[in-house]
Amino acid sequence: MDRIAAIVKRRTDDLFAEPDAFAFVVGWQIDRKWNRRTYRDPRFDHLQASRQAQSEASRR
């Protein structure tokens, strides 16, 4: 079973090599799960926090 998992991981890494490299260069977070990837730009956290702060300020 470990051998099969290693083969799948190697193939998946090969398949996602280009998107992973792009995500790394632009500073995105990469969530690696088994045979899929999720890419996320952490700057959206700052955008959400900013909007929330503006919303709270407008309520005062």
Secondary structure, 3 states (H helix, E strand, C coil): CHHHHHHHHHHHHHHCHHHHHHHHHHCCEEEEECCEEEEECCHHHHHHHHHHHHHHHHHC
